[in-house]
Amino acid sequence: MRVGVVILPAAEWRTARRDWQRADEWGLDHAWTYDHIAWRDLIDDRWYAAMPTLAAAAVSTERIGIGTMVSTPNFRHPVPLAKEALALRDLSGGRFTLGIGAGAGGADARVLGAAEPSPAERSARFSEFVRLADECLSRPVVNFAGEHYQAVEARMDPACGPGRALPIAVAAGGPAGMRVTARHADIWVTNGSSPSPGLLAPGVRPAVIAAQLRQLWAICAEEGRDPGTLRTLLLNSDRVNPPLASVESFQETVAWCRELGITDLVVPFPRTDPPYAGDQRILERIAREVLPGLRQDVSLSAVRATIRDEDR
């Protein structure tokens, strides 16, 4: 099982660099950052851009995977995003993963002055966004004419193909996004809560994840995708029962994640102040005492039978 952290781009680099390097030195598998213009909890505080932050992280670390958690169509276009992803692949020596999500309402959705799309429009835009990003990471030159995005002789990586230049992670809580996942993603991302209005829980809900996994596997079958080829990542930023409250809390979280079939667990890197305030010494202990026992990969085919229908 792989374990990673999300590091908020909310500190000056002279401070943030130490956090990225600690994550690398402690043996964590990957480290991610949120990709927003502004983020809800820190809407009026310092907040830096994701791509320059990841570029600095790439050249300041040696082995840890890095990625966006997640980039969205709210203010990005697939062509320049893919071009930046290719640069980050080079800077990191192949350690970069492009995380993509549909985007939600709020500051990022309004910042460029466009009207917020309806749920149906957002879903269609997302599907097209991921498809074009995938093509840009798989071909040296891309031409694309869609309803939401176009590309005219977009020069990407001359060495692209066959195959995609780097992994894509897709965040999806509902069936439309899961279909995009089955078609394009190497990693499926969930935050463990329901995307349906009125059903968002303040904490991560294992029962929701179990239901999502059943739905994801069914959609993979419809799309002819072997679910065993898809990594499953939980971003656990639960503030009700924080996974890093103690070493024991983390171990309990790992136990039910492994039972469900989660292959990758990502938790917030502890900050001095909210949000995600915590003790970095707990994470360091986890890295030293717990992570060595989690290196055995989780096989989705082996654990899928353990998902029970009742709520957990």
N, C-alpha and C positions, 0 to 999 in steps of 0.2 A: 504494500500500500504506500502511495506517495503522499507526502505532507508538505504543504506550502503555506505561505502567508500573503496577505494583501497589505501593502505599505502605502498609506495615503500620501499623495504628493502635496503635503501641507506644511512642509518645513523647508527652510533654506538648505541648499545642497550640502553645505559644510556639516550640517546636522544629519540630514537624511542619508548621506553616504555611509555613515557608521551603521545605520540600520540595515541597509542592503548588504554591507560587508559582513555583518554579524549573521544574517540569514545564510549567507554563503558559507561562512566559516563553521557554523553550527551544523551543517550537513543537511539543511532542508532541501527538498527536491525542486521547488519552484517558488518564485516571488512575483507578485502581480501588483498592478496599480490601477486605480479607477481612472477612466477616461471621460472627464467632464470639463465643461467650461467653468461651471460652478456646481457645488454639491450641497445638498439640502442642509446637513448639519453644520457646515462651515460656509454658508452662503455669503457671509460678509467678512470672512477671514482669508488668510493667505491660502492660495490654491494654485499650484503650478501645472503646466501642461504635461500630459502623459508621455508623449513621444520624446521630447528632450530629456525628461526624467529617466526614461528607459534607456536612452542612448548613454547617459552618464552612468547608469547602473551597469550597462553592458561592459563598459570599459573599466569599471571599478570592481568587478567580480570576476571569478575564474570558472566556476563550474555550475552554478545554480541556473535553472531555467527562468526566463522572464517573460512577461506577457501583459496584455491589456485585459482588464476585467471590468467592463468590456467596452469596446468602441461601438458606436451606434450611428444610424443614419440621421440622428437629430441634427448634427452639424458636420457630418463627414460625407465624403464622396468616395466610392470604392477605388477609383483609380489612384488618387494621391495617397490614400490610406495604404493600398497595396505597395506602392513605391516606397513609402516610409517603412513598411514592414520588411521589405527586402533589404533596406539599409540596416535595419536593426538585426536582421539575420546575419549580415556581414560583421557588424560591430561586435555581436555576441558570440561569433564563431558557431552559429547554428543553434543557439539556445533560445531563440524567440518563438513564441506562439501568439498568433493573432486571435484574441478573443473578441467576439462580435455578439451584440444583442440588439433587439428591436428598438430599444429606447422607450422611456416612459415620458409622461407629461412633466411639466415643470420648467425650470429656468433654461435647460439645454434645448427644450423643444420650442421655446419662444425666442431665443436669443438672436436668430437671424431674421426675425420679423415675419416668418410664414405662419399661417394658421396651423394649429395642431391637427394632425390627421385623425380621422376616425379610426376605431380599432381595425376595421376591414382594410382601410388604406394603409395603416401602419404595418399590418401583416403582409400585404402585397409588396410594399416598399422594402420590407426586410428580406423577403424571399429573393427579390431581384438584386438587392444589395449584396447578399452573400454569394449569389450565383456569379455576379460580375467580379467580386473580389477573388473568388476561386479561379475564375478564368485568368485574371490578371497575375495570379501567382503560379499559373500553369503554362502560360504561353509567352513567347517573346514579344509578340505584337497582338493587340486585342482590338477588335471592332465589335461594338455591341449597340443595339438599338432596342431599348426597352421603354416601358411606360414612364418610369421614374428616372432612369439613368441612361446615359449614352457614353460611348467611348469611340473615338475616331483615330485609328492607327496609334493607339496608346502603346508607346515603347516601354516595355517592362524590363525583365532580365533576359539578355540575349541567350543565356544558358538555360532558361526555363524549358522544362519538358524533357522526356516524358515524366509525368507526375508533378505534384505540387511542390513548390520550393520550400514550404514550411507548414507546420500544422495550423489548423483552424479549430478553435473552440467556439461552440455556439451555445448561448444561454437561451433556454426555452422551457416554459412552464406549461404550455398548451399544445394541442395537436398540430396546429399549423407550423409552429416553430420546431416541433419535434420532427416534422417531415423535412424541413430544411436541414435539421441536424443529420437525419438518416442519409440525406443526399450528399452532404458536403463536409460534415465535421469529422474530426479525429477525436474530439472530446465534447461530451454533453455537459452543460453547466446548469445547476439548479441552486437556488438559495433556500430550498426547503419549505417554501410557502406557496399557497395557491395564487394563481394570477387572476382569479375571478373576483370582481368587485364585491366588497363586503366580506370576503373570506380570508383576507390577509391576516395572518396571525402575528403577534408581536415576537414570537419565538419560532425557531425551526421545528417543524413537525415531521417526525419520521413516517407517520402514516401517509402524509402528503407525498413524500419522496417515494414510498413504496408504490403508491398508485401511479405516480408519474413514470416510474420504471416499467411497470406493467404496460402502460400505454405506449411508452417509447419502444419497448420490445415488439409490441404488436405492429407499430408503424414500421419498424425496421423490417419485419417480415413482409409487410405489404410492398415495401420498396426494394426487396431483395437484398437487404443489408444484413450481414451477420452481426448480431449485437455484440458478439465477442470481440469484434474489431473496434469497438467504440469504448473509449475510456469514459468514466462517469465521475464528474467532479461536483462536490458539494462545497459551496461558499457558505461557511457557517459563521455568520456574524451575529449570532443570537445574543441579545443583550439581556434576556430574561435568565437564561442559563448559559453563561459564557463558557465556551469550551476551554478557555485558558484560566478559569477561576482557580484551578489547582491542577496538579499532575493527575490526580484521581479523576477530576472532571474530564480531562482530555482523554484518559484511558476509557472512560465510560462512553464518550462520544465515538471514539474509534471502534469500540466493540459493536455498537449498533450500526455504524456505517458499514463495517465489514459484513455484518449479517445481511444488510440490505443489498450489498453489491456495489458499494461506492469504492472506486479505485483510487480517487484523489480527494483529499480533504484539505481545504484552505481556510485558515483562520486569520483574524486581524492581527497584525503585528502590534504588540502592546505600545500604547502611547502614554506620555506623561499626563495629558489632559483628555477629557472626553472629546469626541467619541472614541471608543475602544481603549479607554484608559486601563492599564494593567501593569503587571510586574514582568519585566523582561527576564528576570531570573527564573521564573516558572517555565518560560519557553526554552531557556537554555537547559534547564534540567530535563525537560521533555526530549530535547534533541540528544542529550547525552544518555538518558536512561531508557527512553521508550522507542525512539525511532529505529535503533538497530534491529529491533524485533519485528519491524513492519515492512521489511524489504521484500518479502515474498509477495508477488503480484496476486491480486484478486482476479479469479476467473469468473466472468459473468455467467458462463454456462454452468459452473459448479454451484453458484449461490442462488440462481434465480428461483430454484425450487423452495428456497427458505422464505420467500416472501409470502406472508399469510394475508388473508383477506381482511381480517379484523384490524382495527386501529391499534397502533402501538402507543 
